[in-house]
Amino acid sequence: METLRTLILGSGPAGYTAAIYAGRAGLSPVVYEGLQPGGQLTQTTEIENFPGYPEGIDANEMMDDFRRQAERFGTEVRSAVCTKADLSTRPFTLTFDDGSTVQTHTLIIATGASAKYLGLADEEKYRGQGVSACATCDGFFYRKRTVAVVGGGDTACEEATYLAGLAKKVYLIVRKNHLRASKAMQDRVFNNEKIEILFECNTLGLFGEDGVEGAHLVRRKGEPDEELFDIAIDGFFLAIGHRPNSELFRGQLELDETGYIMTDGPSPRTNIPGVFAAGDVADPHYRQAIVAAASGCKAAMEAERYLQSENL
């Protein structure tokens, strides 16, 4: 059976940055791309806030740059999805959907997180054309325009407040008749004249010719006073949470209540020596490409130190 020094799961900014550093350290890393080559970032059209691209860059083009740089330093990239991971024995054993089984002395988990969507067909139809799950990433494109945010928790209120600093108007679409956010976040939303809260509302669909132009909503769905109405918007932001792609490691690695991999403070070390977590799979707070890339760097450096300490 093939035994690697460093195996990296995930091909987003965290995975490829880990590969760049591991490759330069002579660890001969192997990256398994997973279900989404390039990571979540490839669902965004243009990246304007990553240092080094003053004019902005297409997300797929940027991730191609990451990949080429990793390959330049000896990284091998494979197209397969991990279906089983045994971290109970050393070296660790991982099985993939192409039938292969690989052992590795160090494992860097950079499998990311997936934004939760409502499940509407229109979300896929307008993805990159008005539908987004990251206000910090895409809000800049909606300056002086009208947008909607779906959600009623802290994240939704935070994103609505952020967008209100850019947009002309922000609708906050809330399924319940109250906000779940903290008192401080609620106060910010209630006191912002640019934000209009639509309580007890659900989104039925989106419409528009060359991108999102509006949303079909229903208020008090299923009640005698149910009301159907439309709002005119240019952008539709989902803020109903993220799901870390960590299920494979449940019962082996320490996870928080949401499923994010727990690490040792600011380091990428997990509760199993030799296993490191980088990027959004271990970050419920920032979820930015630049932060993920930095954590990938740390993971690779920790992997190198671990291999040296174990004479591997």
Buried (B, 14 or more C-beta within 10 A) or exposed (E): EEEBBBBBBBBBBBBBBBBBBBBBBEBBBBBBBBEBBBBBBBBBBBBBEBEEBEEBBBBBEBBBBBBEBBBEBBBBBBEBBBEEBEBEEBBBBBBBEEEEEBBBBBBBBBBBBBBBBBEBEBBEBBBBBBBBBBBBBBBEBBEEBBBBBBBBBBBBBBBBBBBBEBBEBBBBBBBEEEBBBEEEBBEBBEEBEBBBBBBBBBBBBBBBEEEBBBBBBBBBBEEEEEEEEEBBBBBBBBBBBBEBBBEBBEEBBEBEEEBBBEBEEEBBBBBBEBBBBBBBBBBBEEBBBEBBBBBBBBBBBBBBEBBEEEEB
